[in-house]
Amino acid sequence: MRNERLIPRRTPESRAVTQRTQVVMDLTSRLNVLRHDDVDARAAILGEILGRPVPESLTLYPPFYCDFGLNLDFGDHVFVNQNGSFYDMGGITIGDRTLIGPGVTLVTAGHPVDPAKRFDGITVAPIVIEANVWIGANATVCPGVTIGTGAVVAAGAVVAKDVPANCVVTGHGYIVRRDFSPTA
């Protein structure tokens, strides 16, 4: 997988990741029991999760889950609907004016595919979502994927390969159903 790296087990890095994950699990559990209208408390807890203030133009509806927080970067005017799961250990960048539907899962971590190495640690690879992307309900984006500017990922899709700009993709991996590039 492109840009994949291994975080080996029983190392200072893996212990730090485990400790941070425990902190973020506590923070997300606090976030997810807030009243919906408590926007200030939501922004404060999200700031703790991210390790910095959230963009003022971010709209994020709980419940929301993530595992690390510090590697999650939101652009301006991003909308995240309920029940998002953003596992950002490997890094997630979400571009400006992106819409993320309910139940979307962004996963940047996994394990080595080789059974002999599967318990050696965690593999991580970043997800990059460029500007003006729309990801439909219950889609899953796998580690190492880039979704190009203006693309649409259909509801329920599993995206395991890069998505070109200005395309609508559906299905497992992805199948280009339509390309609405200005040159197409």
N, C-alpha and C positions, 0 to 999 in steps of 0.2 A: 504494500500500500504506500502511496506517495506521502512523504512527510511523516511517516510513522516512526515513533521511537518507543523504546521499552523503558518502563520504570521498574527496575528489578525489585523483587521481594526482599524484605529484611535489609533495607538500606536506609540511611537517614532520609533520603528523598521519599521513599515509600511510607516511612513513619510520619513525615510531615504531611503528606497527602491524606493519610488516614486521620490524623488529628484535625486537619482543616475540614475534612468531610463530616466529622462528628459535630464541629461547630456549625457548619452550614445546615446540617439536618435539624439541629435545634432551632436555628433562625427560621428556616422554612416552616417548621411546625408552628412557630409563633406567628409568622406571617399569615398562615392559612386559617387561623382562627379569628382574625380581626373582622370586625364589622366591615361590610363592603364600603360604607361611606367614610371610613376612617383613612382617608387618603394620606394625611400627614404621617401617621404611624406606618402605613404601608411603605411610603417613600423612605422613612428612616430605617426600617428593617432591610429594605432592598439595598440601601446604601451600605449597611453593615455586611450584607452578603457580597456585594461587589467590591467593597473596600474603598469606595469613593461615592460621591453623590450621584444619584441617577439623573439622566437628562430630564429636564422639566417637561419636555414634550413626549416622554415615554408614557404609554398607557399599558398597564399590565394587570390583568384580572386574575386573582387567586381562584382556586388553588394553583400554586406554582411550585415546581420542584427543581432543584439543581444540586450538584454534588460538590462544587468547589467555589464557584462565585467569582473568584479573583480573575479568572480567564474569560469572563463574559463581557462583551463590549457591545452596547446598544448605540445605534446611530440616532439621529433626530427623527421625531414623528414616527416612531415604531409603535405598532399595536400588537399586543400579545393577548390572545383570548384565554379563557379558563383552561386549567388542567394541562398547562405546558410542562414538559419535562426536559430541561436543558442540562445535560451532563457535560460540563465544560472543562474537565481536567486538561484536555488537549487544546483548548482555546476555541471560542465561538465568537465570530464577528458578524454582527447583523447591521446591514447598511440602512441608510436613511430611507424613510417612507416605506418600510417593509410591513406587511400584514401577515400575522401568524395565527392560523385558526385554532379552534379548541382541540385539545388532545394531541398537539404536535410534539414529537419527540426528536430532539437533536442529541446524538450520541457521539462523543469524541473518544471514548475509551472502549477497549475490548481486551482480548487475550490473544497470544500467539496462536496461529492456526495449527501448527505442528503439534500433535498430541504430546510428544516428548517434551515440548517446551511450554505447554499451555499453562502450567502453574509457576513459571519462572517470574511472572510479574504481570503488569498491565501495559498494554500497548495504547498509545495515544496518537491522534492525528487531528489537526484543526479542521473546523468547518468554517467556510466563508460564505456568507449570504450577502450578495451585493445589493445595491439600491433598487427600490421599487419592485421588490419581489413579493409575491403572494404565495403563501404555503397553506394549502387547504387542510381541513379538519383531519386529524388522526394520521397525518403523513409522518413518516420516519426518515430522517436524514442520517446517513452513516458516517463514520469517521473519514476524514480526508477529502470530503466533497466540497466543491465550490459551486454555488448556484449563481448564474450570471444575471446581470442587470436586467430587470423587466420580466424575468421568467415567472411562470406560474407552475406550481407543483400541485397536481390534483389531489383531492381528498383521498386518503388511504394509500397513497403511493409510498413505496419504499425506494429511496434514492440512494444508490450505491455507487454512482458514477457522476462526474461533473455534468452540470446542466448548462447548455449554451445560453447566452443572453437571448431574451425575447422569444422564448419557446414555451409551449405548454407541454408538460410531461405527465404521464400517467403510468401506473403499473409498477411491477417489480423491477428494480434497477432503474430503468426508465425507458419509455418508448416515446419518441418524439411524435406527437399527434399533429402538431401544427407549428410552423415557424412564421412569426409575423414580423421578422426583421424588415427594415425599410428596403433592403436589397433583394428580399425573397420574392 
